[in-house]
């Protein structure tokens, strides 16, 4: 008798804010999922990345970049679609400190939604979530680029994508699981391809024992490859992330992946559009699907060719160099240094500026760009 396959669905970023938050608070879930709700039905497990805390806290933590949060009432967005597991290692879950994290963990637990990638210690944050079904044990590990991954009081921390520690986590999970899924929140925002380092890193995770690597974070969907018979998805794009000033852009496109697991790992890519004139997520029509498929193929060709991938990343770096140049100001020189040492000149950089520098140097993806920009001055 043939064994029934295991179906696991994984989406990109979920941030139930703005119009989606209003719909959720009023219980209008059918206006959030529209015709896309069928994708979540009859799966054994649905997994999403929760890109913001679900909290009413107003206590923003020190950081750079936008702050994101949604009402705890928006937990219904996840519950309505039968989400069973939430990845929480990302750069926004700590936006409101320990209070925001605790509110989120509490409301997820109250609704029987499991969480992973976060904990009271690095050890706890790096632990896998085990999913047992149909005689298979499947481990899920969650990693993220090192961008504001801990609360200022040190009470909570997310699991950073450190290659050495990640290798140990994957190998440990592989010992007592049939399959290991590595879900990664990383990459360069609004860039549609992995950096060469990212490609090398995700392949390394496969080499260490991961059977699947799925990435999100960049707000622009990327391509995929099958490396040593194991799939790597370099970016699913946004799933539910309503931002009224962004419509009919890369922000509003993405896809989810359904894995069908028996003796092999098969997958189906399901493209989507979201957050346009009408809020919520929708299937693509036939014309939109053809455009999506052509675009995905273009990205896949570049990903497979190391030379093309490096050229594309160099072009991206050149385009955003002015922004990074601004990041590493202010003025520099021996006279300014001498005056500051003698306290004759006040510090020009504010605390916020220092946090920004900390972030772009510590975060692997930002550092990729910074290193290439500075290399021209060698």
Secondary structure, DSSP 4 states (H G I P E B T S, - for coil): -PPPPEEEEEEEEEE--HHHHHHHHTT-THHHHGGGGGGGTT-SEEEEEE-SEE-----PPS-SS---EE-GGGHHHHHHTT--EEE--SSSTTTTHHHHHHHHHHHHHHTT-EEESEESSHHHHTPPEEEEETTEEEEEEEEE-SSS-B-TTSS-EE-B--HHHHHHHHHHHHHT-SEEEEEEE-S-TT-SS--HHHHHHHHHHHHTT-SEEEEE-SSS---EEEETTEEEES--BEEEE--TT--SSGGGEEEEEEEEESSSEEEEEEEEEESSSS-SEEE--HHHHHHHHHHHHHHHHHHH-HHHHHHHHHHHHHHHHHHHHHHT-S--SHHHHHHHHTTSS--SS-HHHHHHHHHHHHSHHHHHHHHHHHHTT-
